Amino acid sequence: MDSGVASGVAAVMGAVVGGLASLTSTWVGERSRQKRDLLQREITRREAAYSDFIEHASKLYVASATHRIDDDDAELEGIVSLYAVSSRIRLFASDQVIKEAEKVVDRIFMRYGDANVSAEQLRMSAVKTKDDPLKAFSVLCRRELQGIQRGMSVRW
């Protein structure tokens, strides 16, 4: 083979290999960025739903302890909101998180059937027993979000 032809073939092959390396690098980088963006959106969506649930459930738990629910009571709107957020969570959360959310909702409704307590009695009970009706739910949510966050560090 002529040395000029060999040089030409080597130059073309070098350009092809260099181009493929550049293309592959760009593809891998873009794919990694897309995955990070997708996971970040997922974290944001879950954080919003979990926070909404915690806020609604906290308010309703205190209301359930301090008075009974009536047909025209403002808590009815809160209960509807809690069910809506619970259903949103069911769309994407793990089975464990869903189960804990359902336990919180059940506990709130069971509390409405118990005797009313004053705000001071509720405070003293919480301090004395360290009872937090949302602790298990919150801990599971945090673990789930941390798992998704760890997935963001995965390299393709």
Stockholm file with secondary structure:
# STOCKHOLM 1.0

chainA/1-156         MDSGVASGVAAVMGAVVGGLASLTSTWVGERSRQKRDLLQREITRREAAYSDFIEHASKLYVASATHRIDDDDAELEGIVSLYAVSSRIRLFASDQVIKEAEKVVDRIFMRYGDANVSAEQLRMSAVKTKDDPLKAFSVLCRRELQGIQRGMSVRW
#=GR chainA/1-156 SS CCHHHHHHHHHHHHHHHHHHHHHHHHHHHHHHHHHHHHHHHHHHHHHHHHHHHHHHHHHHHHHHHHSCCCTTCTHHHHHHHHHHHHHHHHTTSCHHHHHHHHHHHHHHHHHHHSCCCCHHHHHHHHHHHCCCTTHHHHHHHHHHHHHHHHHTTCCC
#=GC SS_cons         CCHHHHHHHHHHHHHHHHHHHHHHHHHHHHHHHHHHHHHHHHHHHHHHHHHHHHHHHHHHHHHHHHSCCCTTCTHHHHHHHHHHHHHHHHTTSCHHHHHHHHHHHHHHHHHHHSCCCCHHHHHHHHHHHCCCTTHHHHHHHHHHHHHHHHHTTCCC
//
